[in-house]
Every structure is written in structure tokens, then in C-alpha cells.
Amino acid sequence: MKYGNYLKDRKLQLPEEWQKIFIDYKGFKKFIKEYIAPACLKPTLANQESWSGTAAAAAATPGDLSSDGSTAQEDLGAFSSMIAAHLTVLQTKVPEFLAKLDQQILGVSTFTTTQTGKIYEAYGTLQDANIGLGLGLVITAGGSNHNDAAVNHRRSSAQFSRPLETLLQSVIKLEKYIFLNYTGIVKIVKKLDRHSGLGISESYLGHVWKLPFARAEQLSSIKKELMERLSGVVIRINSETNFGRTSEPPFSPVALNFGFNSPVMMWRPTALMPTERAWFPPAPPLPHQRVLISMSGPHGTDIIGTLLACAARFQCDVEDFSFARLYHSVTFAILITIKGDDMDIFRDLAEAAKKWDATLTFDILDLLKKDPHFGNYVPKSIEDAPYEDRLKYTATVLCQDGLTSAFLSNWTLLLLENKISVEKMVRLNEGQLSCVDYKLSIPPSLNMDKFRELLFQLSAAHGTDVALQPYDVFRKHKRLVVFDMDSTLIQQEVIDEIARHAGVVDKVAEITEAAMNGEIDFKESLKRRVALLKGTPVTVLDTVRDQLTFTEDALYLCKALKKIGFKLAVISGGFMPLAVHVKNILGLDYAFANQLKVSPDGLYLTGETIGPVVSGERKAELLEVIAQAESVTLDQVIAVGDGANDLWMLAKAGLGIAFNAKPRVQQEARARINQKSLKYVLYLLGYEDAEIRQLANS
């Protein structure tokens, strides 16, 4: 959802009176587009044409100029004139924009102050009435009268807790109003920066921050007190049994102290650079409130240590943490629960950030708000995208020639168009970037079949494979791999090789191609091709066996898989003598294929097969039989093949991989590898190059 629509949607949830005093985000956005963007001091889409002319002039070669350099001088003059014209527009329109924004901000600030005053007035009325406020009591003086008061208070606490709950909801509603307006201001001022070329946002927002509505100390204070009272926090009563009264002066907007170093509330994550003086958290933490803290800087272990030391010093519970490194720079995030109300933890963290030259960010989570879009929803892990009920998938992106920026850009755009969030990216290969593993958060409403079609089109256009799998325990815990033989484990089609020696290769190849493309039933095609081999000497099988060429890294893959306990099988529509040879060379556990019938003297092929034909359906059945024999679930099975007769077993397996397959197979398979090497199968299991080498060489 675009921010303007999000803001409009949330605005409509507020009272109608409040909606009238609201930042006109779309109006300001329109003003920027019409008046400011065309005069931007930096090249943008809005003024690209005028800028491109000056850029071309800047790139002109000496041969493009007249002998006296007049062309260059004219272009330079045109550039200066363009800048002057842009500055003239900005000199008028930017102050006009800011004046309108100032007026609306002051209106929001005044309205917020008024509403805060009403809340304090209502709270004062409850206090002056000496009503029970749902509190636990500590008796300090006064004898039996005070005991009676305590008894009466406890009896009526449930009756009078409702006014406090209503008041707290009013505070939360006002908080949301402030949050929406403040974020709207921040975004529109940042947009002004981008489309004008002026860097005024930080300075302007610094002035906005000084306004009462942005800091809202009194609102934070009353919210904390109301939550404590509703939670049954014990308070102290003076001799006049004046419930909840303190020596603080009554609320006065004029008397508010918005000192720069005051610990106050803020409705967005607050990043504190080490040079800043402020150490305030984004909201006043309450006992047992969750706080998400992150620190980024060049000192990895020191940053981890200082965050955990602060958590230990203030006896906070650590709920979750996450660490990421980018060369020298690191980010360490920690989700803690604060047990007490000591604000010194934020001061200590800010001092530590300054010491380690780091950036510190706080995000305090209000447990009363459940809206994930409100910026406070935390999933089961802080590494997950902040959305509820998402499907988790992994996408392995690979190309042996390297991942191009064009593909990566289009791939990311496809994710954005389908509202898919990237939660993690891990590079799997060394050297040229050619394989990356993505962890994705996918909305449950996404049509996965349609999305797979789009993936297929993207892969075909860029020659890059994207294998999509559910992100679950079975991803790295497969236990059985079943391979097709021809054009998968080996580079040839064995029946074509036999036919070459029999002198019928063209006829057999024509039938083979039709069968692999699904144009003819496999059983029928096998019958026709084998019939053409009648009278061929059996010794041809030995000749073909000696000429077999294994697919690149077939042995490497099988060796690595065996090291981690995989069972391996070849199930082929070819012939047993050759399948057994492949099994022995690669160290496989099972081999199934068709059996050729030979003449009674054992010297010639009869042009027939004996036993069940290993068709596509038979391949799937054999896969399931092997899985049962090895006590492996189908989710733990991988099938790799290239032809139409492999589709059944590719669909049966938990992960079906079309390896350099025919178009129809690629379109129907859930995963594709269109690279020369079979090693890429290991990438689909999430293994990195270093891990693969260790498996293959150990």
C-alpha cells in the first residue's frame, strides 16, 4: 500500500472532527510534482530532458566544438541560465510550500495540545471525585478510617476501572493521530528534499521536533500512570486519602518544559548518531514493556558486548537478537523486556554508541496496539518481515555465467509487484556472483501457479534459474535423490547410441524426440524404437558403455550426497546393463531400467523388451517404493530429470528438478536448473561452496 493511501485509510478511522485538522499529504505531494520537481537542482525524471542536453554538452569532444570554443561557451551559458531559472522558481515555490506546511503543523500542534488538556481535565475530575481507580493501596497513616477506605476501594475498583480504560483509549487514539501526522510531515519534507535538490529536511524537522505535539511529554506521562493504575500498581495515599494526587502543578501548555535532553515519547523508531546530545527513547518504557534496540558501527564484537552488558546491568530479559555484517560494518539488534522504569539504560546505550562510533536505534512497542502497519508489530523472529500469517518460501537464484544487474533488478521488481518481502539473502557461491538464496515472506492470497508462470518467463528471458521451495524443515533434510539417466546423469540418450551402431539412428532419434516432448506415449515410442534394433549384436552395449560421458560434476554431486547420508537411485527409461554401469561408477544404491530381450544364443537383440516397461508412471511408482524401503517421506525425496516421462516422478517428489529439460517439462516442474553442472542441485539444498567442498573432499 502506498503511503498516501495508507495515511488516508488510517485517517478515516479517526473522529470526523480530527480529520479536518490533518496534514494534507496528497495536496503537498501534488504541489511538489507540479511546481518544485520541474525546477529540481538535481537530474530527475521530471526534468531529465533539460538536464540531458547539458550533460551531452559536458561530454562533447574537441572535434564537436568550433575553433574558438564558442559551442562550449554557449552550452555553459545555457547551463548557468537553466540553474538560474530553477533557483528563481524554487525561491518562490519552496517558501510557499513551507508556509502552507507551517500553518498545518501549527494547527495539528494546537489541536493536540487542546486534546491533551481535555484528557488531563477528565483525569483531574476522576481524581477530585475521590473515586476508586482500580488501584492496590499502601496505608501510610490514619488508623481504622484508612482501613475502611481501603476496603471500600477494593469493593468498587472493578466498577470504576472502566472510566480509566476509556481515558487510556483516548490517549492511544491521540497518539495515533500524532503518529500519522508526524510521519506524514517527515515523508513530505523528505520528498521535498528529493525533488528540489535542497537538503533542508533535517534542519526543518529539528524545528518541528521542538513543538509540543511532537514531543508530547505530558501525554506520555499520563499514559504511563493510567497503565500503571489499570495494572494494579501499588500507590501511596496521603493522610487525606486523596487518591492518586501528586504535588505536580496542573496541566498548562505554556508551562511545558521541552528541554532538549528530556526523556520523552516519540512515535517512530529514533536513530541516535553518536554525536547527538539527546538520549531519549521513542516512548516512555513501562515495566514489562518490549524494546527493540539496534546498534550499527565498525566494531562488531564490541557492539554485541555493550548491548548485552546494558541488558544485564538493568536486568532486562533478552527475547531475541539478530546480527548482520557488511565488511567492517555490523548491525546488532536485540529485543528486550524492561522490568523496571529506570531510564538510565538509554543514556548508557547512547554513551556506548558514542564510544564505539555507532548509530543507535530504539523502537518501543506498545502492547495495546496490534496493527502491524502501525510500526510496532514484532513477528516470532525479529529477522522476519513484520507481517502476520505470511507463507515462508526460499528462492534459489542461479546462473553459471553470473547474475546480471538487469536480472536482479527485474527479479526484485517482480517481488515488489506481488507484495513479497525479502527477509534474508545469502550468497552461496564463491568468485563471480552466480548463486543467491532468498528467504521470502509471501502473502497467503498470492496465486502461486500464476507467480510460477511469471518466474518461468523471467528465467527464460535472462537465462537464469529461480527455484522456489517452501521454507521448512525438509529443505535441508532431504534423504533420497532419484535421477533419470539419459541426458541427466549422462550426456547421451543410450538408445540413440545403440541405434547409431545399428544404422538406424535417424529413425530412432526422431521417435525419441517426439517422446521426450510428450508428443507420443512413452510405451509406444519405446516399442517402436526397440523394434528398430532387431538383429543388433549384444556387444554393442559394451561399446556404448565405454563411450558414455557423464554430466559435469555428476560424480562430485553423488559423492557429496553420500557423505551426508543420502540414498541415491537411477530410474531410467533406458536399459539395465548401462544403468547398472552408471550405478557402479557413481556409487548409487539402486538402479531400475528396461530389460532388452536377446536371442536364445545370447548374441543378438530381438527388438523386444521383457518385464514391466519403465514408463513415466512406473518411475513415480518406483520412487515411492524406494522411499518406503528407506523409511523416507516423499517430502524428503528429490527427483531430477529432463524428459516428459520424468514429470510423474518430479511431481511425486518433495523437490522435482527439471535439469536442462525440454520446454514442456520446464514449464510444469517446480524447480529448474539450466546450467551445465549437476553441482547446482546442492545449492538448491542451501549448501554453500565451502560446505560442498568439505563434503566432496572429506
C-alpha positions in Angstrom: 0.0 0.0 0.0 1.4 3.4 -1.0 1.9 5.7 2.0 -0.7 8.3 0.8 -3.4 5.6 0.7 -2.2 4.2 4.0 -2.5 7.6 5.6 -5.9 8.2 4.1 -7.1 4.8 5.3 -5.9 5.4 8.9 -7.2 9.0 8.9 -10.7 7.8 8.2 -10.6 5.7 11.3 -10.3 8.8 13.5 -13.2 11.1 14.6 -14.6 13.3 11.8 -13.6 16.5 13.8 -10.0 15.3 13.9 -9.9 14.6 10.2 -10.4 18.3 9.5 -7.1 19.2 11.2 -4.7 16.9 9.4 -1.6 17.2 7.3 -2.7 17.3 3.6 -0.1 14.8 2.4 -1.6 14.3 -1.1 -2.0 18.1 -1.5 1.6 18.7 -0.7 2.7 15.8 -2.9 0.7 17.4 -5.8 2.3 20.8 -5.2 5.8 19.2 -5.3 5.0 17.4 -8.6 3.6 20.5 -10.3 5.9 23.3 -9.1 9.0 22.0 -7.4 10.1 18.8 -9.2 10.4 20.5 -12.7 12.9 23.0 -11.1 14.9 20.4 -9.2 18.6 21.2 -8.9 19.5 17.5 -9.5 18.6 15.5 -12.6 15.3 13.7 -12.1 12.7 12.1 -14.4 10.7 15.4 -14.2 13.5 17.5 -15.7 15.5 14.8 -17.5 15.3 16.4 -20.9 16.8 19.7 -19.9 19.5 18.1 -17.9 20.4 15.6 -20.7 21.1 18.4 -23.0 23.6 20.0 -20.6 25.1 16.6 -19.9 25.7 15.9 -23.6 27.4 19.3 -23.9 29.6 18.4 -21.0 30.6 15.2 -22.7 31.3 16.9 -26.1 34.7 16.2 -27.6 37.1 18.9 -29.0 36.1 17.8 -32.5 32.5 18.8 -31.8 33.5 22.4 -31.0 34.2 25.3 -33.2 37.8 26.6 -33.4 37.2 29.4 -30.8 35.3 27.1 -28.4 32.1 29.1 -28.9 29.9 26.0 -28.7 31.2 25.0 -25.3 30.8 28.6 -24.1 27.2 28.7 -25.3 26.4 25.4 -23.6 28.0 26.5 -20.4 25.9 29.7 -20.5 22.8 27.7 -21.2 23.5 25.5 -18.2 24.0 28.5 -16.0 20.8 30.1 -17.3 18.9 26.8 -16.6 20.2 26.7 -13.0 19.3 30.4 -12.5 15.8 29.7 -13.8 15.4 26.7 -11.5 16.6 28.7 -8.5 14.1 31.5 -9.3 11.2 29.0 -9.2 12.5 27.4 -6.0 13.0 30.8 -4.4 9.3 31.4 -4.8 7.7 28.0 -4.5 9.7 26.4 -1.7 8.8 29.2 0.8 5.2 29.0 -0.4 5.3 25.2 0.3 6.8 25.6 3.7 4.4 28.4 4.7 1.4 26.1 4.0 3.1 23.3 5.8 3.9 25.5 8.8 0.3 26.5 9.0 -1.0 22.9 9.0 1.7 21.8 11.5 0.8 24.6 13.9 -2.9 23.6 13.6 -2.0 20.0 14.4 0.1 21.1 17.3 -2.6 23.4 18.7 -5.2 20.7 18.3 -3.0 18.1 20.1 -2.4 20.5 23.0 -6.1 21.1 23.3 -7.0 17.4 23.3 -4.2 16.7 25.8 -5.7 19.3 28.1 -9.1 17.7 27.8 -7.6 14.4 28.8 -5.9 15.9 31.8 -9.1 17.7 32.8 -11.1 14.4 32.6 -8.4 12.7 34.7 -8.5 15.5 37.2 -12.2 15.1 37.5 -11.8 11.4 38.4 -9.2 12.3 41.0 -11.2 15.1 42.6 -14.2 12.8 42.9 -12.0 10.5 45.1 -13.4 7.5 43.2 -11.8 4.1 43.2 -9.3 3.8 40.4 -8.7 0.1 40.3 -5.6 0.5 42.5 -3.8 -1.6 45.0 -3.2 0.5 48.2 -0.5 1.1 50.7 -1.8 2.6 54.0 0.6 5.2 55.4 -1.3 6.8 58.3 -4.8 7.4 59.8 -5.8 4.2 61.6 -9.1 2.4 61.0 -10.7 5.1 58.9 -8.0 4.5 56.3 -8.5 0.7 56.5 -12.2 1.3 55.8 -11.3 3.4 52.9 -9.1 0.6 51.6 -11.9 -1.9 51.9 -14.4 0.3 50.2 -11.8 1.0 47.5 -11.3 -2.7 46.7 -15.0 -3.3 46.5 -15.5 -0.6 44.0 -12.3 -1.0 41.9 -14.0 -3.0 39.2 -16.8 -0.5 38.9 -14.5 2.5 38.4 -11.9 0.9 36.2 -14.0 1.5 33.1 -13.5 5.3 33.1 -9.8 4.8 33.3 -9.9 2.4 30.4 -11.9 4.9 28.3 -9.4 7.6 29.2 -6.5 5.4 28.2 -8.1 4.6 24.9 -8.4 8.4 24.3 -4.7 8.7 24.9 -3.9 5.9 22.5 -6.2 7.5 19.9 -4.4 10.8 20.2 -1.0 9.1 20.0 -2.1 7.6 16.7 -3.2 11.0 15.4 0.2 12.4 16.3 2.0 9.4 14.8 0.1 9.7 11.5 0.7 13.5 11.2 4.3 13.3 12.3 5.2 10.6 9.8 3.3 12.5 7.1 5.4 15.6 7.8 8.6 13.6 7.8 7.8 11.9 4.5 6.6 15.0 2.7 9.7 17.0 3.8 12.0 14.2 2.7 10.1 14.2 -0.7 10.7 18.0 -0.9 14.4 17.3 -0.5 14.5 14.7 -3.2 12.5 16.7 -5.8 14.1 20.1 -5.1 17.7 19.2 -4.6 17.7 21.2 -1.4 18.9 19.5 1.8 16.6 21.2 4.3 14.7 18.3 5.8 16.9 17.6 8.8 17.0 21.3 9.8 13.3 21.7 9.3 12.4 18.6 11.2 14.6 19.7 14.0 12.4 22.8 14.5 9.2 20.6 14.2 10.6 18.4 17.0 10.6 21.4 19.4 6.8 21.7 19.1 4.6 20.3 21.9 2.7 17.9 19.7 6.0 16.2 18.5 7.4 15.6 22.0 4.2 15.2 24.0 5.7 14.7 27.4 2.5 15.2 29.3 0.7 12.7 27.1 3.4 10.1 27.8 3.3 10.8 31.5 -0.5 10.3 31.8 -0.4 7.2 29.6 2.2 5.6 31.9 0.2 6.5 35.0 -3.1 5.2 33.6 -1.5 1.9 32.6 0.1 1.5 36.0 -3.3 2.1 37.7 -5.1 -0.3 35.4 -2.4 -2.9 36.1 -3.0 -2.7 39.8 0.3 -0.9 40.6 0.5 -0.1 44.4 0.5 3.7 45.2 0.8 5.7 48.4 -2.1 7.6 49.9 -1.6 10.7 52.0 -3.5 11.4 55.2 -6.4 13.0 53.4 -7.0 9.8 51.3 -6.5 11.8 48.2 -6.3 9.1 45.6 -3.5 9.4 43.1 -2.8 13.1 43.7 0.7 14.3 43.4 2.4 17.6 44.1 2.8 18.3 40.3 1.2 21.5 39.1 -1.9 21.2 36.9 -1.5 20.9 33.2 -0.6 24.0 31.4 0.6 24.1 27.7 2.6 27.2 28.4 4.4 25.7 31.3 5.6 22.6 29.5 9.3 22.0 29.6 10.6 20.7 26.3 14.2 20.6 27.2 16.4 19.0 24.5 17.7 16.3 26.9 14.3 15.4 28.3 13.3 11.7 28.1 10.2 11.8 26.0 7.9 9.8 23.8 8.2 9.6 20.0 6.0 7.7 17.6 8.7 6.3 15.3 12.0 4.5 15.6 14.6 7.0 16.8 18.1 6.8 15.4 20.7 8.4 17.6 24.0 9.2 16.0 27.0 9.2 18.4 27.4 12.9 18.0 23.9 13.8 19.2 23.2 15.0 22.7 19.8 13.5 23.0 19.4 10.1 24.6 15.7 9.8 24.9 13.9 6.6 23.9 11.0 6.8 21.4 8.4 6.3 24.1 8.4 6.0 27.9 9.0 2.4 28.7 6.8 0.8 31.2 7.6 -2.2 33.4 7.5 -5.4 31.3 7.4 -3.5 28.0 9.4 -4.7 25.0 12.0 -2.6 23.4 13.8 -3.3 20.1 17.3 -1.8 20.1 19.8 -1.9 17.4 23.4 -0.6 17.1 25.3 -0.2 13.9 29.0 0.5 13.5 32.5 -0.7 12.7 33.2 -2.6 15.9 31.3 -5.9 15.8 32.1 -7.8 18.9 32.3 -4.7 21.0 28.8 -3.6 19.8 27.4 -7.1 20.7 29.1 -6.9 24.1 28.0 -3.4 25.0 24.3 -4.1 24.2 24.2 -7.3 26.1 26.1 -5.7 29.1 23.5 -3.0 29.3 20.7 -5.6 29.2 22.4 -7.5 32.0 23.1 -4.4 34.1 19.4 -3.3 34.1 18.2 -6.9 34.5 16.3 -7.0 31.2 15.0 -10.2 29.6 16.5 -10.9 26.2 13.8 -12.2 23.9 15.5 -12.3 20.5 18.5 -10.9 18.7 20.0 -10.7 15.2 23.4 -9.9 13.8 24.5 -8.9 10.3 27.9 -7.9 8.9 28.8 -5.9 5.8 32.6 -6.0 5.6 33.8 -3.8 8.5 30.3 -2.5 9.4 27.9 -4.6 11.5 24.4 -4.3 12.9 23.3 -6.0 16.1 19.7 -5.9 17.1 18.2 -7.1 20.4 14.7 -7.4 21.6 14.4 -7.0 25.4 11.8 -6.7 28.0 12.4 -3.9 30.6 11.5 -5.0 34.1 11.8 -1.7 35.8 11.2 2.0 35.0 14.9 3.1 35.1 15.6 5.3 32.0 19.3 5.2 32.6 19.6 2.2 30.2 19.0 4.6 27.3 21.6 7.0 28.5 24.2 4.2 28.9 23.4 2.8 25.5 23.8 6.3 23.9 27.2 6.7 25.7 28.3 3.3 24.4 27.2 4.2 20.9 29.4 7.3 21.1 32.3 5.3 22.4 32.2 2.7 19.6 31.3 5.3 16.9 28.0 3.6 16.3 24.4 4.5 15.4 21.8 3.6 18.0 18.1 3.0 17.2 15.2 2.4 19.7 11.7 1.2 18.9 9.4 0.8 21.9 6.5 -1.5 21.3 3.1 -0.6 22.7 1.4 -3.9 23.6 -2.0 -2.3 23.4 -1.7 -1.7 19.6 -2.0 -4.8 17.4 -1.9 -3.2 13.9 1.2 -4.4 12.1 1.1 -1.3 9.8 1.4 0.9 12.9 5.1 0.1 13.1 5.1 -1.9 16.3 4.2 -5.5 15.3 7.0 -8.0 16.0 6.9 -11.4 14.5 8.2 -14.6 16.1 11.7 -13.7 15.0 13.0 -10.2 14.5 14.6 -11.4 11.3 11.2 -12.0 9.8 9.2 -9.4 7.9 6.7 -7.6 10.2 3.5 -9.2 8.8 1.2 -11.8 10.2 0.1 -15.0 8.5 2.7 -15.0 5.8 3.9 -18.0 3.9 7.6 -18.7 4.1 9.5 -19.7 0.9 13.1 -20.0 -0.2 14.1 -18.9 -3.7 17.4 -20.1 -5.0 18.6 -17.9 -7.9 21.5 -19.2 -10.0 23.3 -18.7 -13.3 26.7 -20.2 -14.1 27.6 -17.1 -16.2 26.9 -14.8 -13.3 23.8 -12.9 -12.1 23.4 -9.7 -14.0 22.2 -6.5 -12.6 19.3 -6.5 -15.1 18.0 -9.8 -13.9 18.4 -8.9 -10.2 16.5 -5.7 -10.8 13.7 -7.4 -12.7 13.5 -10.2 -10.1 13.2 -7.6 -7.3 10.5 -5.7 -9.2 8.6 -9.0 -9.6 8.7 -9.5 -5.8 7.5 -5.9 -5.2 4.6 -6.2 -7.7 3.4 -9.3 -5.8 3.9 -7.8 -2.4 6.6 -10.3 -1.5 9.1 -9.3 1.2 12.7 -10.3 1.3 13.7 -11.5 4.8 17.2 -12.8 4.1 19.7 -13.0 1.2 22.7 -15.4 1.4 25.3 -15.7 -1.3 26.1 -19.5 -1.8 29.0 -19.4 -4.3 32.5 -18.0 -4.3 34.0 -15.9 -7.1 31.7 -14.3 -9.6 28.2 -13.8 -8.1 26.2 -16.7 -9.6 24.0 -18.2 -6.8 22.0 -16.5 -4.1 19.5 -17.9 -1.6 16.5 -15.7 -0.7 14.1 -16.2 2.2 10.8 -14.7 1.2 7.6 -13.7 3.0 4.7 -14.3 0.7 1.1 -13.1 1.2 -1.3 -16.0 1.5 -3.6 -14.6 -1.1 -0.9 -14.8 -3.8 -1.8 -17.2 -6.7 1.3 -19.4 -6.6 0.6 -21.0 -10.0 0.4 -17.6 -11.7 3.5 -16.5 -9.8 5.4 -19.6 -11.0 4.4 -18.8 -14.6 5.9 -15.3 -14.2 9.0 -16.8 -12.7 9.4 -19.1 -15.7 9.1 -16.2 -18.1 11.6 -14.2 -16.1 14.0 -17.1 -16.0 13.7 -17.7 -19.8 14.3 -14.1 -20.6 17.5 -13.8 -18.6 18.9 -17.4 -18.8 18.8 -17.5 -15.0 17.1 -20.1 -12.9 14.8 -19.4 -9.9 13.9 -22.5 -7.8 11.0 -21.8 -5.4 10.5 -24.1 -2.4 8.6 -24.0 0.9 10.9 -22.8 3.7 10.6 -25.7 6.1 12.5 -28.4 7.9 12.6 -30.6 4.8 14.5 -28.1 2.7 17.9 -29.2 4.2 16.8 -32.6 5.4 16.2 -34.5 2.2 17.3 -38.1 2.3 16.8 -39.7 -1.1 17.7 -38.5 -4.7 16.3 -40.3 -7.7 17.9 -39.5 -11.1 16.9 -40.1 -14.6 19.9 -41.4 -16.6 19.8 -40.2 -20.2 20.7 -36.5 -20.6 20.7 -36.2 -16.8 23.5 -38.3 -15.2 25.0 -38.9 -18.6 25.0 -36.7 -21.6 23.8 -39.2 -24.2 20.5 -40.9 -25.0 21.6 -44.6 -24.8 19.0 -45.9 -27.3 20.3 -43.3 -29.8 23.8 -44.5 -29.3 22.8 -48.2 -29.8 20.8 -47.1 -32.9 23.9 -45.4 -34.3 25.8 -48.7 -34.3 22.7 -50.4 -35.7 22.5 -47.9 -38.6 19.0 -46.6 -37.6 20.0 -43.6 -35.6 17.9 -41.0 -37.5 14.7 -43.0 -37.2 15.2 -43.7 -33.5 16.2 -40.1 -32.7 13.0 -38.9 -34.4 10.9 -41.1 -32.2 12.9 -40.3 -29.1 12.5 -36.5 -29.6 8.7 -36.9 -30.0 8.5 -39.0 -26.8 10.6 -36.6 -24.8 8.5 -33.7 -25.8 5.3 -35.6 -24.8 4.0 -35.9 -28.4 3.8 -39.7 -28.3 3.1 -42.2 -25.5 6.4 -43.4 -24.0 5.5 -47.1 -24.0 4.6 -46.9 -27.7 7.7 -45.0 -28.5 9.9 -47.5 -26.7 8.3 -50.4 -28.5 8.9 -48.7 -31.9 12.5 -47.8 -31.2 13.5 -51.2 -29.7 11.9 -52.9 -32.7 14.3 -51.0 -35.0 17.2 -52.6 -33.0 16.3 -56.1 -34.0 19.4 -58.1 -35.0 21.9 -55.7 -33.4 24.8 -57.6 -31.8 24.7 -57.6 -27.9 28.3 -56.5 -27.9 27.1 -53.0 -28.9 26.0 -52.5 -25.3 29.6 -52.8 -24.2 30.8 -50.4 -26.9 28.2 -47.8 -25.9 29.0 -48.3 -22.2 32.7 -47.5 -22.8 31.7 -44.3 -24.7 29.3 -42.9 -22.1 30.1 -39.3 -21.0 28.9 -38.3 -17.5 27.3 -34.9 -16.9 29.7 -32.3 -15.4 30.1 -32.8 -11.6 27.8 -35.9 -11.6 30.4 -37.9 -9.6 31.1 -34.8 -7.4 27.4 -34.4 -6.5 26.9 -38.1 -5.8 30.0 -38.2 -3.6 28.9 -35.2 -1.6 25.3 -36.5 -1.2 26.6 -39.9 0.1 28.7 -38.1 2.7 25.7 -36.6 4.3 23.7 -39.9 4.3 21.7 -39.7 1.1 20.4 -42.8 -0.7 20.7 -42.5 -4.4 18.9 -44.2 -7.3 18.8 -44.1 -11.1 15.4 -44.9 -12.7 15.8 -44.9 -16.4 13.7 -45.5 -19.5 16.9 -46.8 -21.0 18.4 -50.3 -20.4 19.7 -52.2 -17.4 23.3 -53.1 -18.5 24.0 -49.4 -18.9 22.0 -48.3 -15.8 24.0 -50.8 -13.7 27.3 -49.4 -15.1 26.2 -45.9 -14.1 25.2 -47.1 -10.7 28.6 -48.7 -10.1 30.6 -45.7 -11.3 28.7 -43.1 -9.3 28.2 -45.3 -6.2 24.4 -45.3 -6.3 22.2 -47.6 -4.2 19.5 -48.5 -6.7 19.2 -48.9 -10.5 16.0 -49.6 -12.4 15.6 -49.6 -16.2 14.1 -51.6 -19.1 15.5 -55.1 -19.9 16.3 -55.8 -23.5 15.4 -59.3 -24.8 18.2 -61.2 -26.5 18.2 -64.2 -28.9 18.5 -67.7 -27.5 22.2 -67.8 -28.2 22.7 -64.5 -26.4 24.4 -62.8 -29.3 21.7 -60.5 -30.8 18.9 -58.2 -29.7 15.4 -59.4 -30.7 13.8 -56.0 -30.9 11.7 -56.5 -27.8 11.8 -55.8 -24.0 10.9 -58.2 -21.2 9.3 -57.3 -17.9 7.5 -54.1 -16.9 8.2 -51.0 -19.1 9.8 -48.2 -17.1 7.4 -45.5 -18.2 6.7 -42.2 -16.5 4.0 -43.7 -14.3 6.4 -46.6 -13.4 9.2 -44.2 -12.5 6.9 -42.5 -9.9 5.9 -45.9 -8.5 9.5 -47.0 -8.2 10.4 -43.7 -6.5 7.7 -44.3 -3.9 8.8 -47.9 -3.4 12.4 -46.9 -2.7 11.2 -44.2 -0.3 9.1 -46.7 1.6 12.0 -49.2 1.7 14.3 -46.5 3.1 11.7 -45.1 5.6 11.8 -41.7 3.9 8.8 -39.4 3.4 8.1 -38.1 -0.1 8.9 -34.6 1.3 12.4 -35.8 1.8 12.8 -37.0 -1.8 14.5 -35.2 -4.7 13.8 -36.2 -8.3 16.0 -35.0 -11.2 15.1 -35.5 -14.8 14.8 -33.9 -18.3 12.0 -35.6 -20.3 8.3 -35.8 -20.4 8.3 -39.3 -18.9 10.0 -37.8 -15.8 7.1 -35.5 -15.0 5.4 -38.1 -12.8 8.3 -38.6 -10.5 9.1 -34.9 -10.5 5.6 -34.2 -9.2 5.8 -37.1 -6.7 9.0 -35.9 -5.0 9.2 -33.2 -2.4 11.6 -31.3 -4.8 11.3 -32.0 -8.5 14.1 -30.5 -10.6 13.9 -30.2 -14.4 17.6 -30.4 -15.4 18.3 -28.9 -18.8 14.8 -30.2 -19.7 12.5 -30.0 -22.6 10.3 -26.8 -22.7 7.1 -28.6 -21.5 9.0 -30.2 -18.6 10.5 -26.9 -17.5 7.1 -25.2 -17.6 5.5 -27.9 -15.4 8.3 -28.6 -13.0 8.5 -26.7 -9.7 12.3 -26.1 -10.0 14.6 -25.8 -12.9 18.4 -26.0 -13.4 19.6 -24.9 -16.9 23.3 -25.0 -16.1 26.0 -27.4 -17.3 26.8 -28.7 -13.8 24.9 -31.0 -11.6 26.6 -29.4 -8.6 23.8 -26.8 -8.6 21.5 -29.4 -7.0 23.4 -28.8 -3.8 22.7 -25.1 -4.0 19.0 -25.8 -4.1 19.5 -27.5 -0.7 21.1 -24.4 0.7 24.7 -25.5 0.8 27.5 -23.0 0.2 30.7 -23.6 -1.8 32.8 -24.1 1.3 30.4 -26.7 2.6 30.2 -28.5 -0.7 34.0 -28.8 -1.0 34.1 -30.2 2.5 31.5 -32.8 1.7 33.2 -33.8 -1.6 36.8 -33.9 -0.4 36.4 -35.4 3.1 
